[in-house]
Amino acid sequence: MILLDELVSYDDENVSCRVTITPSNPFFDSAKQGVPSYVGCEYMAQTIAAYGGAHALDEAGEVKIGFLLGSRKYSAEVGVFKVAQTLLIEAKKLIQDESGLCVFDCVIKNEDDAVLAKAKINVFQPQDPAQFLKDNHE
């Protein structure tokens, strides 16, 4: 399920994506007229996935599966991302090792550039996803 609307930009270390909160969002809470801010962690993860996919396509490679390992210090300044609000999700790569483990520093901002949520996100993209899944599925 893709929750983001647009890949805005990316380079070697950074990526940004955009989403506008609408009632069609699968996490939309009609009573609160928005999406709970904890979904921001998934917005961050999908932004990182867009980064990986864009770079794979740039290198004429195949877009590979990646895994969200966890988040550190996720904090939100709001309880709900409100309907019609446009969010900019930014991620900066802090660490990447040869095994495929990466750490990204992520923020979610509103239209006024105010930070609504932030976290460090740990992800993993194995060199051979099929073999990794086979080796680790029991």
VENSULMO-V43869 format. One line per field, one symbol per residue. phi: phi as a letter, one per 20 degrees, with the letter a starting at -180 (. if undefined). psi: psi as a letter, one per 30 degrees, with the letter a starting at -180 (. if undefined). A space follows every 10 residues. Layout:
phi = ???
psi = ???
//
This chain:
phi = .edeebeeab bfccbbccbd fcffffdfdf felrdgfffg ffgfffffff gffffffgel defdfcceer cclfcceceb efgmfddddd ccfebbdffo fccceccdce femefebbad ddcbcffcgf fffffddb
psi = jkflekjell aeflkklkkk klffkfgkje efhakkfffe eeeeeeeeee eeeeeeeegh akklklkjel lkhkkkflfk jlkfkkkkkk kkkekklffg klkkkklkla fggkkflllk kklkjleiee eeeefgj.
//
